Amino acid sequence: MQRSLFAQQPSVLIFISLLAIFTIVITVLSEGFGLGLVSTSFVKILGKTLCLCLIAIAMDLVWGYCGILSLGHFAFFGLGGYMIGMWLMYERTKDIVIASLASAELPPTAEEIREGIGTQIFGVVGGAEIPVVWYFADSLFAQLALVVLVPGLLALVFGWLAFRSRVTGVYLSILTQAMTLALSLYLFQNDSGLRGNNGLSGLQNLPGLTDVPQSVVSVWFFLASALALGLGYLLAAWVVSGKFGNVIRAIRDDETRIRFMGYPVEAYKLVVFTLTAVIAAIAGALYYPQAGIINPAEIAPIASIYLAVWVAIGGRGRLYGAVIGAATVSLLSSWFTGGQAPSIPLGFYTINWVDWWQVLLGLGFVLVTLFMPKGIGGLFDRLVRKDAA
Amino acid sequence: MLRFACLLIAAMVCLAPAHAQEGGLNALLETHRAKIEKPSRTTISPVLEDLVDSQLPSVAVFLENWREKGVWQRRSDGRFFFVKPADGDEVMLIDVDTGADAGLADRSELSNLNPNSGVRAVIAAALVQFQLSDPDPARRLQALTALARDANQSHLSILREAIEAETDPDIKARKERLERLLTIRFGSDSANRVAAIESFAGDPGVDARAALNPLVATSIKVFDATPEGVNVARLLTPGSDIEPEVAYQLLVDAGKARPIVPLSERKRALIANIQDGAVADIPVADLVTQEARDRAYLALAAAGAVPPLVSREEQRSAVAAHVFAEIYSEPDPALTTAARQTLSDISGTVGFYRFISLALDGLSLASIYFLAAIGLAITFGVMGVINMAHGEFIMIGAYTGYVVQQFIPNYTASILVALPLAFAVAFMAGVALERLVIRHLAHRPLETLLATFGISIALQQIAKNIFGTQARPLTSPSWLDGAWALNDVVSVSYIRIAIFVLAVVFMGLLLFILKRTRLGLEIRAVTQNPRMASSMGINPDRINMMTFGLGSGIAGIAGVAIGLFAKVTSELGSGYIVQSFMTVVVGGVGNIWGTLAGAGMIGSLQKVIEFFNPSNTLAAQTYMIIFIIIFIQFRPKGIIALKGRAAGD
């Protein structure tokens, strides 16, 4: 099966090799494990970019291959981040509370520790009680399971409702956007149990491993992200290669015809939607420990639209296109908005990229949509065709 | 002898006012000079009483000037004057009694009386009786308002007197209303007060409730037996009406039971009794559970080192041995009963008006959504494309309004100019977008959605670069300030009424264009079946362009309307875009009535949810969106779905 997959899609092999080489090079150059030529913060940026590439693959799968323009996949990404963030924050706070109570005259009881954690975490939203949703927060395995289960379940229920009533096209896009907005608004409340607009913070510190410097931790997460991206790519390539892939592509091209041919279109769409939601959640669970903080603004509908933009720029319907799009746009975006790009003096006006990057991105995106419907990935097609000729 | 005494008394009675008048106001002030020079809240009252009792016509003017810091004292002899400016450093003194000029004086010879705010309040209260019968109706009204805010028992009789002399029927009604309110609070006769209370049945005024609520205020008290001699609101059964813990705490507070030792105190006691690393022979290291700590504490208590715990049994029996009751602070049961009945009657009326108010709020929100969404609905209906930049057309309209106001300072004129100009600017932006982008993406609705999104972020950023991130004001003309108030519960701001009118006008206009004009006919034809329309000689390309321009132009108008009550920022439009999508999707595509239904439903729904959870508008929006997601399950094509061919795709 593996061989046939690579034979069928040579790009998979190329991508995996490139990813492996890239990962090894960065690791060797990093501060934590190698020559120290690449700063810790840049390793984190690269690690985060790999996570964004992973969710872009999920987006490509659901949109480029199955034709569902979901404007809600960043909600799953964020939920994954929240789930792992709960464990990180809870355990770290627990360590802090135990350390601070260690010098007390009486050794603390379990209730006192819980109370201390509650005050520490929820003091900012005016509470001390630990909400019910944090029930499993002290167990890494439970929270890891929740990373998959919560977004997966949400996608399953939402997808079932939406596909069952045959909501398609732009209607579906708007509906997914509404879902994201609802979730983000819900999380913005102080009594949602997830610290309202403060979000979860301090996620870059691994509980119990406070001695390990961030330079090392960053490389761990970088490697984990690379591994996840590689596996995600393989999974996606495998999903789209077989009969299943043919069916979902056919659904994208003519849903009604496939339904008339007897395929349970809704079930296929639901599987793809849920699977990609889970991939997005895993990407989020790896992303936010590197970002260090998550708050409801991350889930705002605009984030999901940007995701679609990345995939469109990179090239839909080809997995490496999604990766290229996400990596290019997000790295360019942080380069331009980080103030590193040189300003262009025009004499009467100076173009400051921090202010004008969004305009460039927006208009560039329109141009890509108009003149390069296959995105950057489409350029490779021409390359291959030239070789063949 | 007796006759002489009677005569003397009679003479005194007759002479008393005359005597005061004899020396005039100046003499009276002279007697109280020390207190007037250094007034305080407590010492000033007798002085004021004396002044008022003198019934001198000049007292009111003097008090008013005194309150406004307009009274000056001559240092040399301590006399009081008003002043008016004269040449140079000199001022003209005015006699406080006669109002006649009393010669020039240098400013340095005078010192200003500067009573503090407490004293001024007392003076103002004393002034009330003069003002209530002032010849100027505006001042009478002003005095009434001041009195309603801050009244005491003495004002009741003053007010009653003032009612008799009142000629203006409107002010008389207000005076009578205030008289009833004051009767409730300060009246001496129980029957009178009850009558006054009952007269407010069904009155939604806030002042009525404010006067009644103190009457029904209760507090929970503990009694050894069934309470007597107090006005009982109701008896409380521990366990159902009142938590046993709370009840016990009341007993403790009343000194009828031993206090419970709280957890924190017990912990402190344990720490205080640590001996050789153990408490009562239990090693400190073992005290990591509450049970172990309790054991250690009990051991200490048995040894008499700490106060013993109060067992649950003891608490229960103590609570059972007493009677708990809610007691009115007002002792007269007739009053409390009347007040309670009247309040429940009022709450019925208030509930009715709340509903009206809610309906009006919903209507106003719906008209905003309608304006924001109708353009989107038209373009979506005709061309099947979602314009993500629609919100930015709203923003363009709002900024157009702002720019117009920079050039035309008259707000009324600027709004009248801004409305058509915003339409024109947004119309052209829409046509440009259609020509340059959307036309090339025909039959690819999802790509159109994304391309217009690209336009949207570019436009937003451009607006940010031009106008900055801070909010720009779009000021409404002054005749739109304020609100139309039916009573204390129902009020609608004029801006909202204006937006409602605007929405109605535009709905009418659109209906006219669509149903009565050639353009409308062609738009409807293209909406229903573009190919057939095309073969009938309609140019769908032109129709698309016109429709897109029309939809965008209305978004521009909506921008001006929204800018009037919200701050104009580059994110103004994006805040409405999801709501507008919802409106279109819920209402049904390509249909004015559908958009109207969608806007009405979403607007009123949001208000209703906010009504049930007023503190949390975020939650309201969340629930609303969830509701819409579920609603789409049952009517995937919206409330008013298109029929025929157009509905097919």
Chai-1 contact restraints between the chains, C-beta under 6 A:
chainA,res_idxA,chainB,res_idxB,connection_type,confidence,min_distance_angstrom,max_distance_angstrom,comment,restraint_id
A,L69,B,L446,contact,1.0,0.0,6.0,A-B,restraint_1
A,E105,B,I271,contact,1.0,0.0,6.0,A-B,restraint_2
A,L106,B,I271,contact,1.0,0.0,6.0,A-B,restraint_3
A,L106,B,L287,contact,1.0,0.0,6.0,A-B,restraint_4
A,P107,B,V288,contact,1.0,0.0,6.0,A-B,restraint_5
A,T109,B,V288,contact,1.0,0.0,6.0,A-B,restraint_6
A,T109,B,T289,contact,1.0,0.0,6.0,A-B,restraint_7
A,T109,B,Q290,contact,1.0,0.0,6.0,A-B,restraint_8
A,L161,B,Q633,contact,1.0,0.0,6.0,A-B,restraint_9
A,S165,B,Q633,contact,1.0,0.0,6.0,A-B,restraint_10
A,S165,B,P636,contact,1.0,0.0,6.0,A-B,restraint_11
A,V167,B,P636,contact,1.0,0.0,6.0,A-B,restraint_12
A,V170,B,I386,contact,1.0,0.0,6.0,A-B,restraint_13
A,V170,B,P445,contact,1.0,0.0,6.0,A-B,restraint_14
A,V170,B,L449,contact,1.0,0.0,6.0,A-B,restraint_15
A,I174,B,F581,contact,1.0,0.0,6.0,A-B,restraint_16
A,I174,B,V585,contact,1.0,0.0,6.0,A-B,restraint_17
A,A178,B,I625,contact,1.0,0.0,6.0,A-B,restraint_18
A,L181,B,V578,contact,1.0,0.0,6.0,A-B,restraint_19
A,A182,B,T622,contact,1.0,0.0,6.0,A-B,restraint_20
A,A182,B,I625,contact,1.0,0.0,6.0,A-B,restraint_21
A,A182,B,I626,contact,1.0,0.0,6.0,A-B,restraint_22
A,L185,B,L618,contact,1.0,0.0,6.0,A-B,restraint_23
A,L185,B,Q621,contact,1.0,0.0,6.0,A-B,restraint_24
A,L185,B,T622,contact,1.0,0.0,6.0,A-B,restraint_25
A,Y186,B,T622,contact,1.0,0.0,6.0,A-B,restraint_26
A,F188,B,L618,contact,1.0,0.0,6.0,A-B,restraint_27
A,Q189,B,L618,contact,1.0,0.0,6.0,A-B,restraint_28
A,Q189,B,A619,contact,1.0,0.0,6.0,A-B,restraint_29
A,I305,B,F453,contact,1.0,0.0,6.0,A-B,restraint_30
A,A308,B,L450,contact,1.0,0.0,6.0,A-B,restraint_31
A,A312,B,L450,contact,1.0,0.0,6.0,A-B,restraint_32
A,D355,B,N465,contact,1.0,0.0,6.0,A-B,restraint_33
A,Q358,B,I457,contact,1.0,0.0,6.0,A-B,restraint_34
A,Q358,B,Q461,contact,1.0,0.0,6.0,A-B,restraint_35
A,V359,B,A458,contact,1.0,0.0,6.0,A-B,restraint_36
A,V359,B,Q461,contact,1.0,0.0,6.0,A-B,restraint_37
A,V359,B,I462,contact,1.0,0.0,6.0,A-B,restraint_38
A,G362,B,G454,contact,1.0,0.0,6.0,A-B,restraint_39
A,G362,B,I457,contact,1.0,0.0,6.0,A-B,restraint_40
A,G362,B,A458,contact,1.0,0.0,6.0,A-B,restraint_41
A,L363,B,A458,contact,1.0,0.0,6.0,A-B,restraint_42
A,F365,B,G454,contact,1.0,0.0,6.0,A-B,restraint_43
A,V366,B,V437,contact,1.0,0.0,6.0,A-B,restraint_44
A,V366,B,A451,contact,1.0,0.0,6.0,A-B,restraint_45
A,V366,B,G454,contact,1.0,0.0,6.0,A-B,restraint_46
A,T369,B,E447,contact,1.0,0.0,6.0,A-B,restraint_47
A,T369,B,A451,contact,1.0,0.0,6.0,A-B,restraint_48
A,L370,B,H440,contact,1.0,0.0,6.0,A-B,restraint_49
